[in-house]
Amino acid sequence: MKIVAIATPQGQSARLGLRYRESSMSKPGLNGRHRNKNDVISSKHGDILVRTLRKIYGQGFAAGYPETAKLSEVLFHLNERSASQLRRDQETDHLEHKISQALK
């Protein structure tokens, strides 16, 4: 929630009211948290092929990229849905297990 105020001609602040701002996962915070998470994923799993990740997340994962592309090549260009799936699984320590299962 964000309170917005403006200066009036008399130099006083006037409360305009509340504006709700929707949080967007596609926009990282000021400290670049999403980029940092992507860097961790890339360093740990950058050699994984898109083909393997499509076995986990479906054929829509990394849409527009060849199945032979490495994750490190496409990670910073993924759409929000694909990127958020990876970040969620990395944060919950499920990504490595899912990858090992897909490679069997």
C-alpha positions in Angstrom: 0.0 0.0 0.0 1.4 3.4 -0.9 0.2 6.8 0.5 0.5 9.5 -2.1 0.9 13.1 -1.1 1.4 16.3 -3.1 2.4 19.8 -2.2 -0.5 22.3 -2.3 0.0 25.9 -3.5 0.4 26.9 0.1 3.3 24.5 0.5 1.4 22.1 2.7 1.1 18.4 2.0 -2.3 17.1 1.2 -3.2 13.5 1.5 -4.7 12.2 -1.7 -5.6 8.8 -0.5 -4.4 5.3 -0.9 -3.2 3.7 -4.1 -2.6 0.0 -4.3 0.4 -1.1 -6.2 0.4 -4.6 -7.4 3.6 -6.5 -6.8 5.1 -7.9 -9.9 7.5 -10.8 -9.9 8.9 -9.7 -13.2 10.4 -6.6 -11.6 13.1 -7.4 -9.2 13.6 -5.3 -6.1 16.2 -2.6 -5.9 18.9 -5.1 -4.7 18.4 -7.2 -7.9 17.1 -10.3 -6.0 15.7 -12.0 -9.1 19.0 -11.6 -10.9 20.9 -13.0 -8.0 18.6 -16.1 -7.9 19.1 -16.5 -11.6 22.9 -16.3 -11.1 22.7 -19.1 -8.5 20.6 -21.3 -10.8 22.9 -20.7 -13.7 26.0 -21.5 -11.8 24.5 -24.7 -10.4 22.5 -25.9 -13.4 23.6 -23.9 -16.4 24.7 -26.9 -18.4 21.2 -28.5 -18.3 19.5 -28.6 -21.7 16.1 -27.0 -22.3 15.0 -30.4 -23.5 15.4 -31.7 -19.9 13.6 -28.8 -18.3 10.7 -29.3 -20.7 10.3 -32.8 -19.3 9.8 -31.2 -15.9 7.8 -28.0 -16.8 6.2 -28.9 -20.0 6.7 -28.0 -23.7 6.0 -24.3 -23.0 9.1 -23.9 -21.0 11.6 -21.5 -22.7 9.3 -21.2 -25.6 11.1 -20.0 -28.7 14.4 -21.6 -27.8 15.8 -24.8 -29.2 15.7 -27.9 -27.0 19.5 -28.2 -27.4 20.1 -24.7 -25.8 21.7 -24.7 -22.4 19.9 -23.1 -19.4 22.8 -20.7 -19.0 22.1 -19.4 -22.6 18.4 -18.7 -22.1 18.0 -18.1 -18.4 18.1 -14.3 -18.5 15.7 -14.2 -21.4 13.0 -16.5 -20.1 9.4 -15.3 -19.7 8.2 -14.7 -16.2 6.3 -18.0 -16.0 9.3 -20.2 -16.8 11.7 -18.1 -14.7 9.4 -18.2 -11.7 9.0 -22.0 -11.9 12.8 -22.3 -11.7 13.2 -19.8 -8.9 10.4 -21.5 -6.9 12.0 -24.9 -7.2 15.5 -23.6 -6.5 14.2 -21.8 -3.3 12.4 -25.0 -2.1 15.4 -27.2 -2.9 13.4 -29.2 -5.4 15.2 -28.3 -8.6 18.1 -30.6 -8.3 15.8 -33.6 -7.5 13.5 -32.8 -10.4 16.5 -32.5 -12.8 17.9 -35.8 -11.6 14.5 -37.5 -12.1 14.2 -36.1 -15.6 17.6 -37.3 -16.6 16.8 -40.9 -15.8 
